[in-house]
Amino acid sequence: MDIVLDPVEVRVLGALLEKEAATPEYYPLTLNALRAATNQKSNRHPVMTLDADDVAAAIQRLRERGLMREISGAGHRVRKYGHRLGEAFNFDRREQAVLCVLMLRGPQTVGEIRGRSERLYTFDDLAGVEAILNRLAERTPPLVVHLPRRAGEKEARWAHLLSGEVELPELPAPAAAAASPLAERVSRLEEELARLREEFEEFRGQF
């Protein structure tokens, strides 16, 4: 399935994935509960401030795409909502956990994904997380991408592709990147050497 979701749709689906795995006793969610989950200040990046109309509109768009379901009738006094990502993409629990963390918190390293997915699924090691990321990246179309490591970062990060290609921030200009302690020390030594040469030439001229 080839889809491109907007940030609100990604947040709504990510919140449903999280609550289904972390607090199944409260899943599916009412509109108010889903709005609260999308606007959480913890485990979210960026933090959003969505109103009920924003969430309701996203729900409608996702239902039209077959990615959400509405539950009402016997046993439910109010309408509740659940996701259909597992059915749409044939995900297992590991794939849902990894994708959920990326949807809620943006690009992350393998170690960050493993640590932040513990409430959803417990991976034994980093290799297990990498295996799932590679599986998601090899789907057609791919659902995640391995981002190039940026200057100053020790590890490369992964990002989801549910909203299309990931826009990378511009890298620092070469001059700014060169402003390291070693570069500054070399620059000072060169200046000092030039000053000593000038003094030597002046001293030699006096004799």
Secondary structure, 3 states (H helix, E strand, C coil): CCCCCCHHHHHHHHHHHHHHHHCHHHCCEEHHHHHHHHCCCCCCCCCCCCCHHHHHHHHHHHHHCCCEEEEEECCEEEEEEEECHHHHHCCCHHHHHHHHHHHHHCCECHHHHHHHCCCCCCCCCHHHHHHHHHHHHCCCCCCEEECCCCCCCCCCCEEECCCCCCCCCCCCCHHHHCCCHHHHHHHHHHHHHHHHHHHHHHHHHHC
